[in-house]
């Protein structure tokens, strides 16, 4: 049985096997949270403009579209991770169980030569304990590995772990991730089911480091150029960022720059010379709040 939209139990995403004892906490999606915006109404009933997108007031985001991560992106990670004394927490939870060892042993952070610890569970009760989140209190950077973004939401949304992750960013740290690890940093959790840009019922909310933004990945490799168009059209106030493989959006405050080899496609509901998105390339910069590219 499914309860109301804000709270209660929800079935698992389509095509997934329910796990015993799993309780998915459902957050209200709306203007006050990290989810996609909707048009609000004033006291007189008149529609008011949906809020603009924004980045984090503190810290740095590094959103990578999957694929091979080049030296340009690694250099930006080193630039903002706290320097020689950096301590990373690696979160491989988006990966399948069979891939966990490989992604932690040969992952991105191991190549940076920084100190690190691994944080992983699929048990929400464990994720809600002080002992589990302890490494995050000392972290200067977090790495979200790729896989399926719904696994991250199922394990950590609404728990002490999600709060502690936000704490790393709030004290000026770096939140970095590839593929699913990029998508989880937006506000709307796209691709809840394979082949569908929409979120899974009850798992609409990502971690919200970017407000009113949906982040897609593997855009070039999987022909996803236009996938965010219908979602943005159906969701007032939502901005879509589509990341090519080997490409990153480096976010500081309300601005981001493109790093790497490919494109970032910005879908805002407007026409851009016959395309339903603006094409940003390495070196280009974008203002999230004003929704325009910067000179």
C-alpha positions in Angstrom: 0.0 0.0 0.0 1.3 3.4 -0.9 0.7 6.3 1.5 0.6 10.0 0.8 3.2 11.9 -1.2 5.2 13.3 1.7 6.3 10.4 3.9 5.4 6.7 4.4 6.3 3.6 2.5 6.8 3.3 -1.2 7.3 0.3 -3.4 10.8 -0.2 -4.8 11.6 1.2 -8.3 10.2 -0.8 -11.2 12.2 -3.8 -12.0 14.0 -4.0 -8.7 13.6 -6.7 -6.1 12.3 -5.5 -2.7 14.9 -5.9 0.1 13.7 -7.1 3.5 13.2 -4.4 6.0 13.9 -1.5 3.6 12.0 1.6 4.4 12.3 4.4 1.9 11.8 7.8 3.4 10.0 10.0 1.0 10.7 13.7 1.1 8.3 16.4 0.0 9.2 17.6 -3.4 8.8 21.4 -3.8 10.1 24.8 -3.3 11.4 24.4 0.3 13.4 21.3 -0.4 16.1 20.2 -2.8 13.7 18.8 -5.3 12.4 20.3 -8.5 10.6 23.6 -8.3 6.9 24.1 -9.0 5.0 27.3 -9.7 3.8 28.7 -6.4 0.9 31.0 -5.7 0.6 34.1 -3.6 -2.2 35.0 -1.2 -4.3 36.4 -4.0 -4.0 33.2 -6.0 -1.8 34.7 -8.7 1.0 32.5 -10.0 4.5 33.6 -8.9 7.7 32.8 -10.8 9.5 29.6 -9.9 12.8 30.0 -8.2 16.0 29.9 -10.1 18.7 27.2 -9.8 21.6 27.7 -7.5 24.8 26.0 -6.4 26.0 25.5 -2.8 26.8 28.5 -0.6 30.0 26.8 0.5 32.3 24.2 -0.9 32.8 22.9 -4.4 31.0 20.3 -6.6 32.7 18.3 -9.3 30.1 16.5 -11.5 31.6 14.1 -14.0 29.6 12.5 -16.8 31.2 9.0 -16.6 33.7 7.4 -18.8 37.5 8.0 -18.7 38.5 10.8 -16.3 41.3 12.8 -17.8 44.1 14.7 -16.1 42.3 18.1 -16.4 39.5 16.8 -14.2 42.0 15.2 -11.7 43.8 18.5 -11.5 40.7 20.3 -10.4 40.0 17.6 -7.8 43.4 18.1 -6.3 42.9 21.9 -6.5 39.9 21.8 -4.2 40.2 18.7 -2.1 42.3 20.3 0.7 45.8 19.9 -0.7 48.5 17.5 0.5 46.7 16.8 3.7 43.4 16.0 2.0 41.3 13.1 3.4 38.7 11.6 1.0 35.7 9.5 1.9 34.9 7.1 -1.0 31.2 6.1 -1.3 30.9 3.2 -3.7 27.2 2.4 -2.8 25.9 3.1 -6.3 27.9 0.2 -7.7 26.5 -3.3 -7.8 27.7 -5.7 -5.0 29.9 -7.6 -7.5 31.7 -4.4 -8.4 32.3 -2.9 -5.0 35.9 -4.3 -4.5 37.0 -3.2 -7.9 35.7 0.3 -7.8 37.2 1.0 -4.4 40.6 -0.6 -5.2 41.1 0.9 -8.6 38.9 4.0 -8.4 39.5 7.7 -9.0 40.7 8.6 -5.6 43.4 5.9 -5.5 45.0 7.6 -8.5 45.1 10.9 -6.8 47.5 9.6 -4.1 45.4 11.0 -1.2 44.5 9.5 2.1 41.0 7.9 2.0 38.5 5.7 3.7 35.6 3.8 2.3 32.0 4.3 3.5 29.4 1.8 2.3 26.3 0.1 3.5 22.9 -0.9 2.2 21.5 -1.0 5.7 19.6 2.2 6.5 19.8 1.6 10.2 23.6 1.4 10.0 23.6 4.6 7.9 21.8 6.4 10.7 24.4 5.8 13.4 27.1 8.0 14.7 29.8 5.4 14.3 29.1 4.8 10.6 29.3 8.5 9.7 32.5 9.2 11.8 34.9 9.3 8.8 32.9 12.1 7.3 33.6 14.4 10.3 37.3 14.5 9.2 36.8 14.5 5.4 37.8 17.3 3.2 36.4 15.6 0.1 33.9 12.9 -0.9 33.9 10.7 -4.0 30.6 9.2 -5.2 31.4 6.2 -7.4 29.1 5.4 -10.5 26.5 2.7 -10.8 22.8 3.3 -10.1 21.9 6.6 -8.3 18.8 5.0 -6.7 21.0 2.8 -4.6 22.5 6.0 -3.0 19.1 7.4 -2.3 17.8 4.1 -0.9 20.7 3.7 1.5 21.3 7.3 2.7 18.4 9.7 2.0 17.1 11.1 5.2 19.7 9.4 7.4 22.6 10.8 9.5 24.8 9.9 6.6 23.1 12.3 4.3 23.4 15.0 6.9 27.1 14.3 7.5 27.7 14.4 3.7 26.1 17.8 3.5 28.3 18.8 6.4 31.5 18.2 4.4 30.2 20.6 1.8 29.0 23.2 4.3 32.5 23.5 5.8 34.0 24.1 2.4 34.8 20.6 1.2 34.7 19.0 -2.2 31.8 16.8 -3.3 32.9 14.9 -6.5 31.3 12.0 -8.3 31.0 10.3 -11.7 27.9 9.1 -13.5 25.4 8.2 -10.8 27.7 10.0 -8.4 27.1 13.2 -10.4 23.3 12.7 -10.7 22.9 12.3 -6.9 24.2 15.8 -6.4 21.3 17.5 -8.2 17.9 18.0 -6.8 15.8 15.7 -9.0 16.9 12.1 -9.2 16.6 11.2 -12.9 16.5 7.7 -14.4 14.8 5.8 -11.6 14.2 3.0 -14.0 16.4 1.9 -16.8 15.6 3.7 -20.1 13.4 6.3 -18.4 14.5 9.8 -17.6 11.9 10.1 -14.9 12.5 9.4 -11.2 11.3 6.3 -9.5 8.1 6.8 -7.4 9.2 7.8 -3.9 12.8 8.5 -5.0 12.4 11.8 -6.7 14.7 13.7 -4.4 18.5 13.6 -4.9 20.9 15.1 -2.3 20.2 18.7 -3.6 23.7 20.2 -3.6 22.4 21.9 -6.8 19.0 23.4 -6.3 16.3 23.0 -9.0 18.7 21.0 -11.2 18.5 17.6 -12.7 21.9 16.0 -13.8 22.2 13.4 -16.5 25.3 11.6 -17.6 26.9 9.5 -20.4 25.1 11.8 -22.8 27.3 11.4 -25.8 27.9 7.7 -25.4 24.2 6.8 -25.0 22.6 9.4 -27.3 20.9 11.3 -24.5 21.2 14.8 -26.0 17.4 15.4 -25.8 16.4 13.2 -22.9 16.1 16.0 -20.4 13.9 18.1 -22.7 10.5 16.5 -21.8 11.4 16.5 -18.1 12.3 20.1 -18.0 9.1 21.0 -20.0 7.0 19.1 -17.5 8.7 20.5 -14.4 8.5 24.3 -13.9 11.7 25.8 -12.6 13.8 22.8 -13.3 17.1 23.1 -15.2 18.7 20.2 -16.9 22.5 19.5 -17.1 23.6 16.7 -19.4 27.2 15.7 -19.1 29.2 14.0 -21.8 31.7 11.2 -20.8 35.1 12.5 -19.8 33.6 15.9 -19.0 32.9 17.7 -15.7 31.0 20.7 -14.4 33.0 22.4 -11.7 30.6 24.3 -9.5 31.5 27.1 -7.1 28.6 29.1 -5.7 26.1 29.8 -8.5 28.6 29.4 -11.3 30.1 26.4 -13.0 32.8 25.9 -15.6 33.3 23.0 -18.1 36.4 20.9 -17.7 37.5 17.9 -19.8 37.0 16.8 -23.3 33.3 17.0 -24.2 30.1 19.0 -23.6 27.7 20.1 -21.0 24.2 20.5 -22.4 22.1 23.0 -20.5 18.3 22.4 -21.0 16.3 25.3 -19.9 13.1 25.2 -22.0 14.4 27.8 -24.4 15.4 27.5 -28.1 19.1 27.8 -28.8 19.6 28.3 -32.5 17.2 25.4 -33.3 18.4 23.2 -30.5 16.4 22.7 -27.2 19.6 23.1 -25.2 22.7 25.3 -25.0 26.0 23.6 -25.7 28.9 24.4 -23.4 32.4 23.2 -24.1 35.6 23.1 -22.1 36.4 26.6 -20.8 32.8 27.8 -21.0 31.2 29.2 -17.8 27.5 29.4 -16.8 25.5 31.3 -14.2 23.0 29.0 -12.6 21.0 31.7 -10.9 20.6 33.9 -14.0 20.5 30.9 -16.3 22.9 32.3 -18.9 26.4 31.6 -20.1 29.2 33.9 -18.9 31.6 35.8 -21.0 
